Amino acid sequence: MDHDLVRSIEKALGWNDPSGLGVEFARGSMADPELCSQLLTPQRLLDVVMRRSLAPPQFRCFENGTELHPDAYLTQQVTRRGQSVPVANMDRLGQLLQSGCTMVLDALDAFEPTMEVACRALQWWSREVVQVNTYLTTSDAAGFSLHWDDHDVVIVQIAGEKSWEVRGASRPVPMYRDAEPNTAPSEDVVWSGTMRRGDVMHIPRGYWHQATRVDQGEGFSLHLTFGFVKRTGVDWLTWVADRSREREPFRHDLDRWNGSHAEVGQQDRLVSEVRRLVADYPVGEYLSLREHERHPPRQVATRGVFGPPTTVLCVADFPPQVEHQGEVIEVRSAGKKITFGERAEPALMQLLSGHPVDLVDVTATTGVDAAAIAEPLLEEGVCAELTEALSSACTGLIPTGTYSNTP
């Protein structure tokens, strides 16, 4: 998938691919900061806040570094039938922003199409699950105190300025659920300075960091934090352990009553079975299945009620796996396996490219009935009809047209 944000992040960080994720701190600037306003603006963010029913922990506000009670910025909107829905009190929120606060909205990609498309592009690039959180800080408000994240992050400064301090890790690759706490910050300052519009920064998991505007005075800062949830050896081992239920030796009760000889024999048999189990479920298979067994994301599905679809977009979380099996082609994605004839390949490559494609154009360029090929992809949630919102989200960020590259 060709996406301007992915290219801009790579160039800003001096990367050629996602292999730098989680390896070391990196920082740089976009060649074209105008991309920032295409991604998000403070006004668009506040418009999203106004039109959604939001509540903590997804939506939070902080003043002087302290999280405010929801009553300070939320209100209950009561319908004429007495139903109560939490919504942002935009007047109170405006007053907080005027006096200086930090507004945090997590997982903006769940209901904002541009952020959805951006996260999907980053997922196809990194082959990891990505979520974007947004931080709007006004005046000289403080941000979070020194802390570390249990995932790698790429930060894009969208507007304004914010001061940062980044330190190294005090415990190698710490985890959310870990063998011991990680509470002592590192003294090793990796970088400190000001992030400005168009700046990009990568902070690996476990690096301590903090951001603030206490030294900035009037003004504001808006930045996006893209979180990359990479898998660890613990995740693979947990997955392998779950596979043990398929094998009878692991389902037997553990023997504790027939003496040490029986206990040793039981231990030896289980260790032997564990070796066989680990060999049968390699890391590569786990990573592949993790991608292609994810359920399809929520998308509009009209099923032809308002007329046949004309333009479609592959919306799978990860690039679909396309394999030749004799005279057929198998597409694995979103927990599904869909089979096509070999002749469908040219159209499939375009439909699964991650770019918006016009079905009439695909038919004309490939000689294959693209609508017929798209039908099962739409049915299984691998592709979606290009709505006005999705089209707007792709405009200027993902080219529209026909593509022959494999996903």
Buried (B, 14 or more C-beta within 10 A) or exposed (E): BBBBBBBBBBBBBEBEEBEBBBEEBBBBBBEEBEBBEBBBBBEBBBEBBEEBEBBBEBBBBBBEBEBBEBEBBBBEEEEEEEEEEBBBBBEBBEEBBEEBBBBBBBBBBBBBBBBBBBBBBBBBBBBBBBBBBBBBBBBBBBBBEEEBBBBBBBBBBBBBBBBBBBBBBBBEBBBEEEEEEBEEBBEEEBBEEBBBBBBBBBBBBBBBBBBBBBEBEEBBBBBBBBBBBBBEEEBBBEBBBEBBEEEEBBEEEEEEEEEEEEBEEBEEEBEEBBEEBBEEBEBEEBBBBBBBEBEBBEBEBEEEEEEEBEBBBBBBBBBBBBEEEEEEBBBBBBBBEBEBEEBBBBBBBBBBBBBBBBBEBBBEBBEBBBBEBBBBBBEBBBBBBBBEBBBEBBBEBBEBEBBEEEB
